[in-house]
Amino acid sequence: MVLMRTIILLTAVLLPSAFAMPRAGAETDTARIVADPILQKRQQELKQAIAKVRNAVVGVSDGLGVGSGVVVSPDGIVLTASHVVDSPVRRRIQPPEVDRRVTITFPDGSEYPAEVLGKNRNADAAMLRITRQPPDGKPFPFAEMGRSAELYQGQECFAMGNPGGLQHDRPAPVRIGRILSVGHRTIVSDCSIVLGDSGGPLFDMQGRVIGIHSMITSIIIENRHVAIDCFHRDWDRFQDRSRWGRLQAFDNRLIESSFFGVRLKWTDFRAAVLQVVQDSPADKAGLRPGDVIRSINNQRFADRLDLGTLLSEIDDKEEIDVVVERENEPSTLRLTTGHQEEALEEQRERRRRRREGNADPDDVTAMREDEFAVQLSPHRPIGPYEKRAPDQLKLFRPSMQLVKDSVVAIKDGGPTVALGVVMSS
C-alpha cells in the first residue's frame, strides 16, 4: 500500500508541533526561544528588511521562460541573471543582437515592458530597464545595492524570488541562510533556491542587495549567486548595452591542466593543493602540496566553477600573481600560464581514454567522484559556521526533538532536493 502524505517545503522555519505529541513543558521551551534577546533582535531586523524590499522583487519574463529580478533604482533599473533573458535556445530562435520583449511583473500584479541593457555572461549577470513609468508618476519601489566585497563567511542573509514562477496570490517567499563562500564574481550561500528563483535577489540583513540568484547546485544547501560588485564594477558597461563573456555551467578544469598545473582538494570551499604537476607553470612558480590558493590576480574565487571562469579570462603566457596560504602565512607567487588550447586538448584526450577504459592511474576524476559522494552523504558536515551561535542553537533543541520524526527528505532520483515536514496523517 502506498501511503500518501501532504508535504510542505521547509526553508528556515521550525514548526514546534508537526504532528508530534507535545511533551510537558513544550510551551515553556517555545517561550524561551521567543524571549531570547539575540533572536528577538534578529527577527525584528529581518521583518524590517523584508518590509522595505518586498515590493522591489519582481517577475521577469521574455515569453520563453519566467524568472525573477530586483528593481534597484527609482527609474526602473532591474538586475537579473543573464540566463533568464539569454540562452542557447533563445539564440536559436532569434539573432543574438536582437532581444525579445521582456515583461516585468510587480507583486501587485502590475506589468511593465522592459528592455535588455548589458549582459555579463561570465558572471551570469544582466541589467534591464523598465521603459514605461507608473501611471501615477511615482517612482518604482526599489532596493538599495550593497557591496559583496564586505561580506564574510557565516554572515546571515536571506533570499527572495519566485520559486515555481510568479504567483499573484503568494508574496515572494523568504529563505534565510548564511554566506558560505565569497568570490570576485560569485557568492555561495545555503539559502534554498529552486527553478523560478533565477535572477532574484540575495539580501543582507539590512535589506541591501548583495547577490543575484544564478545557479542551483545538486546540494540544496549550496547555491550560487552573482556577486553584486559585478554590477558596481561594470555599471557603465551594462548601461552601454555591452554583451560579453560566456556562461560556464561546468568546471573547465584549467587548474589541473598544463595551463596551470595543480590538482586540488576542496574542503569547505578551501582549495588546497594536493599535487603539483612536474614542470608545469605551477611547479616553476614554486607552488607546493599543502598550499591553499586564496586568490589569482587579486581575484578571490568562491568555488571550483568560479575558479575555472577566472582562469578562462587569463591569456596564454600571461604573468599572474597567485596568493597562497602556506603554513598559515600568505605568500605571493609569480606564475606564467601555459596555453589554453593545449590544455583543453589534453582534457579531451583524457576523456577519450576514460571512455575506452584506459584512464590514467592518477586521473583526478575518481577523487572528484569520491568528493562529490561525500557532499551528498547524509552525514556530511556543512562546515564550521553552524557553531557560530551555540547558545541560540541550544534554545531550539527541545522544539527540534518534537518535530524530528516528521521531517522528511524529498529526493529526485537519488539526490536530496528539499526538506519537508509531514502535515497530515
C-alpha positions as CSV (number, residue, x, y, z in Angstrom):
1,M,0.0,0.0,0.0
2,V,1.3,3.4,-0.9
3,L,1.0,5.9,1.9
4,M,0.1,9.3,0.6
5,R,1.2,12.3,2.7
6,T,0.9,16.0,2.2
7,I,4.3,17.6,2.4
8,I,5.1,21.3,2.7
9,L,8.5,22.6,1.8
10,L,10.6,24.0,4.7
11,T,13.0,26.8,4.3
12,A,14.1,28.4,7.5
13,V,11.0,27.8,9.6
14,L,10.8,25.5,12.6
15,L,7.3,24.2,13.4
16,P,7.1,23.2,17.0
17,S,4.1,20.8,16.5
18,A,4.4,18.9,13.3
19,F,2.0,16.1,14.3
20,A,4.3,15.0,17.1
21,M,2.7,14.8,20.6
22,P,3.9,17.8,22.6
23,R,5.6,16.8,25.8
24,A,5.2,18.6,29.1
25,G,6.9,21.9,29.2
26,A,6.9,22.4,25.4
27,E,5.2,25.8,25.8
28,T,7.9,26.9,28.2
29,D,10.6,25.8,25.7
30,T,9.0,27.8,22.9
31,A,8.6,30.8,25.1
32,R,12.3,30.6,26.0
33,I,13.2,30.7,22.3
34,V,10.9,33.6,21.6
35,A,12.2,35.6,24.5
36,D,15.9,35.2,23.6
37,P,17.1,38.8,23.1
38,I,19.5,38.0,20.3
39,L,16.8,36.1,18.3
40,Q,14.3,38.8,19.0
41,K,16.7,41.4,17.6
42,R,17.4,39.3,14.6
43,Q,13.7,38.7,13.9
44,Q,13.0,42.4,14.2
45,E,15.8,43.2,11.7
46,L,14.5,40.6,9.3
47,K,10.9,41.9,9.5
48,Q,12.1,45.5,8.8
49,A,14.3,44.4,5.9
50,I,11.5,42.3,4.3
51,A,9.0,45.1,4.5
52,K,11.5,47.5,2.9
53,V,12.3,45.3,-0.1
54,R,9.4,43.1,-0.8
55,N,7.8,45.3,-3.4
56,A,11.1,45.6,-5.3
57,V,11.2,41.8,-6.0
58,V,9.7,41.2,-9.5
59,G,9.0,38.6,-12.0
60,V,10.9,38.6,-15.3
61,S,9.5,37.0,-18.5
62,D,10.7,37.1,-22.1
63,G,7.9,34.9,-23.5
64,L,10.1,31.8,-23.4
65,G,10.6,31.4,-19.6
66,V,9.9,33.0,-16.3
67,G,12.5,34.1,-13.7
68,S,12.9,36.8,-11.1
69,G,14.6,40.1,-10.7
70,V,15.0,43.1,-8.4
71,V,14.5,46.8,-9.0
72,V,17.5,48.8,-7.8
73,S,16.6,52.4,-8.9
74,P,13.5,54.6,-8.7
75,D,13.5,55.0,-12.5
76,G,13.3,51.2,-13.1
77,I,16.7,49.6,-13.4
78,V,16.3,45.9,-12.9
79,L,19.0,43.4,-12.1
80,T,18.6,39.7,-13.0
81,A,20.6,36.7,-14.2
82,S,21.8,36.7,-17.8
83,H,20.4,33.2,-18.4
84,V,16.9,34.5,-17.6
85,V,17.0,36.6,-20.8
86,D,19.7,34.9,-22.8
87,S,20.3,31.2,-23.5
88,P,21.3,29.0,-26.5
89,V,17.6,28.2,-27.0
90,R,16.7,31.9,-27.3
91,R,19.7,32.5,-29.6
92,R,18.5,29.7,-31.9
93,I,15.1,31.4,-32.2
94,Q,16.4,34.9,-32.9
95,P,19.7,36.6,-33.9
96,P,21.9,37.3,-30.8
97,E,21.8,41.0,-31.5
98,V,18.0,41.0,-31.1
99,D,16.3,40.9,-27.7
100,R,12.9,39.6,-27.1
101,R,10.3,41.8,-25.4
102,V,10.7,41.5,-21.6
103,T,7.8,41.9,-19.1
104,I,8.4,43.0,-15.5
105,T,5.6,42.0,-13.1
106,F,5.4,43.6,-9.7
107,P,3.9,41.9,-6.6
108,D,0.6,43.8,-7.0
109,G,0.2,42.3,-10.5
110,S,1.1,45.4,-12.5
111,E,3.1,44.7,-15.6
112,Y,5.6,46.9,-17.4
113,P,7.7,46.4,-20.6
114,A,11.4,46.5,-20.3
115,E,14.5,46.4,-22.5
116,V,17.6,44.4,-22.0
117,L,20.7,46.5,-21.5
118,G,24.1,44.8,-20.8
119,K,24.9,41.1,-20.2
120,N,28.0,39.7,-18.5
121,R,27.7,36.0,-19.3
122,N,30.9,35.2,-17.4
123,A,29.2,36.2,-14.2
124,D,25.6,35.3,-15.3
125,A,24.6,39.0,-14.8
126,A,22.1,41.1,-16.8
127,M,20.7,44.6,-16.4
128,L,17.2,45.7,-17.7
129,R,15.4,49.0,-17.9
130,I,11.7,49.4,-17.5
131,T,10.5,51.5,-20.5
132,R,7.2,52.8,-19.1
133,Q,6.7,54.8,-16.0
134,P,3.9,54.2,-13.4
135,P,0.7,56.0,-14.4
136,D,0.6,57.9,-11.1
137,G,4.1,59.3,-11.8
138,K,5.6,57.9,-8.6
139,P,9.0,56.2,-8.6
140,F,9.2,52.4,-8.7
141,P,9.8,50.6,-5.4
142,F,13.5,49.7,-5.3
143,A,16.1,48.1,-3.1
144,E,19.5,49.5,-2.1
145,M,22.6,47.8,-3.5
146,G,25.2,46.6,-1.0
147,R,28.9,45.6,-1.5
148,S,29.8,41.9,-1.8
149,A,33.5,42.7,-1.1
150,E,32.4,43.4,2.5
151,L,30.8,40.0,3.1
152,Y,32.3,37.3,5.2
153,Q,31.8,33.5,5.6
154,G,29.0,32.8,8.1
155,Q,27.3,36.1,7.6
156,E,23.5,35.9,7.7
157,C,21.5,36.7,4.6
158,F,18.1,36.0,3.0
159,A,16.9,35.1,-0.4
160,M,13.7,36.2,-2.2
161,G,12.3,35.3,-5.6
162,N,9.5,33.4,-7.3
163,P,10.1,29.7,-7.0
164,G,8.0,27.8,-9.5
165,G,7.1,31.1,-11.2
166,L,5.3,34.3,-10.1
167,Q,2.1,33.6,-8.2
168,H,-0.2,36.6,-7.6
169,D,-1.8,35.0,-4.5
170,R,1.6,34.5,-2.9
171,P,4.2,37.0,-1.9
172,A,7.8,36.2,-2.8
173,P,8.9,33.6,-0.2
174,V,11.8,34.4,2.1
175,R,14.5,31.9,2.8
176,I,17.1,32.6,5.5
177,G,20.7,31.4,5.4
178,R,24.3,32.2,5.6
179,I,27.2,33.1,3.3
180,L,29.4,30.0,2.7
181,S,31.9,31.5,0.3
182,V,32.6,34.8,-1.4
183,G,34.5,35.4,-4.7
184,H,35.2,38.2,-7.1
185,R,32.1,37.4,-9.2
186,T,30.3,34.7,-7.2
187,I,28.7,34.2,-3.8
188,V,27.7,30.8,-2.4
189,S,25.0,30.6,0.3
190,D,22.9,27.9,1.9
191,C,19.7,29.8,1.1
192,S,17.4,27.3,-0.7
193,I,16.6,28.4,-4.2
194,V,14.8,26.5,-6.9
195,L,13.6,26.9,-10.5
196,G,11.9,30.3,-10.9
197,D,14.2,32.0,-8.4
198,S,16.8,32.6,-11.0
199,G,17.6,36.3,-11.2
200,G,16.1,37.1,-7.8
201,P,17.9,39.0,-5.0
202,L,20.1,37.8,-2.2
203,F,19.9,40.4,0.7
204,D,22.0,41.1,3.7
205,M,20.0,41.5,7.0
206,Q,19.7,45.3,6.4
207,G,17.8,44.7,3.1
208,R,20.7,45.6,0.7
209,V,21.1,43.5,-2.4
210,I,24.3,41.6,-2.2
211,G,23.8,39.0,-4.9
212,I,21.6,37.7,-7.8
213,H,20.5,34.1,-7.9
214,S,22.4,32.3,-10.6
215,M,22.7,28.5,-10.3
216,I,21.2,25.7,-8.3
217,T,23.7,23.1,-7.3
218,S,23.0,19.4,-6.7
219,I,23.0,20.1,-2.9
220,I,20.1,22.2,-1.8
221,I,22.1,24.0,0.9
222,E,24.8,25.2,-1.5
223,N,23.6,27.7,-4.2
224,R,25.4,30.2,-6.4
225,H,24.7,34.0,-6.8
226,V,26.2,36.7,-8.9
227,A,28.2,39.0,-6.5
228,I,26.6,42.5,-6.6
229,D,30.1,44.0,-7.1
230,C,30.0,42.6,-10.7
231,F,27.3,45.3,-11.4
232,H,29.2,48.0,-9.5
233,R,32.4,47.4,-11.4
234,D,30.8,47.4,-14.9
235,W,27.8,49.7,-14.3
236,D,28.7,51.9,-17.3
237,R,29.3,48.9,-19.5
238,F,25.9,47.5,-18.6
239,Q,24.3,50.8,-19.3
240,D,26.0,51.0,-22.7
241,R,24.4,47.7,-23.7
242,S,27.7,45.7,-23.8
243,R,27.4,41.9,-24.1
244,W,30.5,39.9,-23.1
245,G,31.7,36.5,-21.8
246,R,30.4,33.0,-21.8
247,L,28.4,31.3,-19.1
248,Q,30.1,28.2,-17.9
249,A,27.9,25.6,-16.3
250,F,30.7,23.0,-15.9
251,D,34.2,23.2,-14.5
252,N,36.7,23.6,-17.4
253,R,39.5,22.0,-15.2
254,L,42.1,24.5,-16.5
255,I,43.6,24.5,-13.0
256,E,44.6,20.8,-13.4
257,S,45.9,21.2,-17.0
258,S,49.2,22.3,-18.4
259,F,47.8,25.9,-18.4
260,F,48.3,26.0,-14.6
261,G,49.3,22.6,-13.3
262,V,47.9,21.6,-9.8
263,R,45.4,19.1,-8.5
264,L,43.2,20.4,-5.7
265,K,41.3,19.0,-2.8
266,W,38.3,21.2,-1.9
267,T,37.3,21.3,1.8
268,D,34.7,23.8,2.9
269,F,35.4,26.0,-0.1
270,R,39.2,26.0,0.5
271,A,41.3,24.9,-2.5
272,A,44.2,23.0,-1.1
273,V,47.0,21.8,-3.5
274,L,47.1,18.0,-3.4
275,Q,49.6,17.6,-6.2
276,V,51.8,19.8,-8.4
277,V,52.3,18.6,-11.9
278,Q,56.0,18.3,-12.7
279,D,57.4,21.0,-15.0
280,S,54.0,22.8,-15.1
281,P,53.6,26.6,-14.7
282,A,52.7,26.0,-11.0
283,D,55.8,23.9,-10.5
284,K,58.0,26.5,-12.0
285,A,56.3,29.2,-9.8
286,G,57.0,27.3,-6.6
287,L,53.6,26.0,-5.6
288,R,53.8,23.1,-3.1
289,P,51.4,20.4,-1.9
290,G,49.5,21.8,1.1
291,D,49.4,25.3,-0.2
292,V,45.8,26.8,-0.1
293,I,45.2,29.0,-3.1
294,R,43.4,32.2,-1.9
295,S,43.3,34.5,-5.0
296,I,44.6,34.8,-8.5
297,N,45.4,38.3,-9.9
298,N,43.8,39.8,-6.8
299,Q,40.5,38.0,-7.5
300,R,39.0,35.7,-4.9
301,F,37.0,32.7,-6.2
302,A,34.0,31.2,-4.4
303,D,34.2,27.6,-5.6
304,R,35.6,25.3,-8.3
305,L,33.4,26.7,-11.1
306,D,34.3,30.3,-10.2
307,L,38.0,29.4,-10.3
308,G,37.6,27.9,-13.8
309,T,35.8,31.0,-15.1
310,L,38.6,33.2,-13.6
311,L,41.3,31.2,-15.4
312,S,39.4,31.2,-18.7
313,E,39.7,35.0,-18.8
314,I,43.6,34.8,-18.5
315,D,45.6,34.9,-21.7
316,D,48.2,32.3,-22.8
317,K,51.7,33.0,-21.4
318,E,50.4,35.7,-19.1
319,E,52.2,36.5,-15.8
320,I,49.8,36.3,-12.9
321,D,50.0,36.7,-9.1
322,V,48.9,33.7,-7.1
323,V,48.4,34.2,-3.4
324,V,48.6,31.1,-1.3
325,E,48.3,30.3,2.4
326,R,51.4,28.4,3.4
327,E,51.8,27.3,7.0
328,N,49.1,29.8,8.0
329,E,51.0,32.7,6.3
330,P,50.2,34.4,3.0
331,S,52.7,34.1,0.2
332,T,52.5,35.7,-3.3
333,L,54.0,33.7,-6.2
334,R,54.5,34.8,-9.8
335,L,53.2,32.3,-12.4
336,T,53.4,32.3,-16.2
337,T,50.5,30.4,-17.6
338,G,50.6,27.8,-20.4
339,H,48.4,27.6,-23.5
340,Q,44.7,27.1,-23.0
341,E,44.1,25.3,-26.3
342,E,46.8,22.7,-25.5
343,A,45.2,22.3,-22.1
344,L,41.7,21.8,-23.5
345,E,43.1,19.2,-25.9
346,E,44.7,17.4,-23.0
347,Q,41.3,17.2,-21.3
348,R,39.6,15.9,-24.5
349,E,42.3,13.2,-24.7
350,R,41.8,12.2,-21.0
351,R,38.0,12.0,-21.6
352,R,38.6,9.7,-24.6
353,R,40.9,7.4,-22.6
354,R,38.3,7.2,-19.8
355,R,35.6,6.2,-22.2
356,E,37.8,3.5,-23.6
357,G,38.6,2.3,-20.0
358,N,42.2,3.4,-20.2
359,A,42.2,6.2,-17.6
360,D,45.5,7.4,-16.1
361,P,46.1,5.9,-12.6
362,D,46.5,9.4,-11.2
363,D,43.5,10.8,-13.0
364,V,41.7,13.2,-10.6
365,T,38.3,12.2,-11.8
366,A,37.9,9.3,-9.3
367,M,39.0,11.6,-6.5
368,R,36.4,14.2,-7.5
369,E,33.7,11.5,-7.7
370,D,34.6,10.5,-4.1
371,E,34.5,14.2,-3.1
372,F,31.0,14.5,-4.7
373,A,29.8,11.4,-2.9
374,V,30.8,12.9,0.4
375,Q,29.0,16.1,-0.4
376,L,25.7,14.1,-0.9
377,S,26.2,11.9,2.2
378,P,23.5,12.4,4.8
379,H,26.4,12.6,7.4
380,R,28.2,15.4,5.5
381,P,29.3,18.2,7.8
382,I,28.0,21.5,6.5
383,G,31.0,23.5,7.7
384,P,32.3,25.4,10.7
385,Y,29.6,28.1,10.6
386,E,26.9,26.1,12.3
387,K,28.7,26.7,15.6
388,R,28.8,30.5,15.4
389,A,25.9,30.9,17.9
390,P,25.8,27.8,20.1
391,D,23.7,29.5,22.8
392,Q,20.9,30.3,20.3
393,L,21.1,26.8,18.7
394,K,20.7,25.2,22.1
395,L,17.4,27.0,22.5
396,F,15.9,25.2,19.5
397,R,16.8,21.7,20.6
398,P,13.6,21.0,22.5
399,S,11.4,22.1,19.6
400,M,13.6,20.1,17.2
401,Q,13.1,17.0,19.3
402,L,9.3,17.4,18.9
403,V,9.4,17.5,15.1
404,K,12.4,15.3,14.2
405,D,10.3,12.3,13.3
406,S,8.1,14.4,11.0
407,V,10.8,16.0,8.9
408,V,11.4,14.2,5.6
409,A,13.9,14.4,2.8
410,I,12.5,14.9,-0.7
411,K,14.6,13.2,-3.4
412,D,14.6,13.4,-7.2
413,G,16.1,10.1,-8.4
414,G,18.7,10.0,-5.6
415,P,20.0,13.4,-4.5
416,T,18.0,15.3,-1.9
417,V,16.4,18.3,-3.4
418,A,14.5,19.7,-0.4
419,L,13.4,19.0,3.1
420,G,9.7,18.9,4.2
421,V,7.5,18.3,7.2
422,V,4.6,15.9,7.3
423,M,1.4,17.9,8.0
424,S,-1.3,15.2,8.0
425,S,-1.6,11.6,8.7
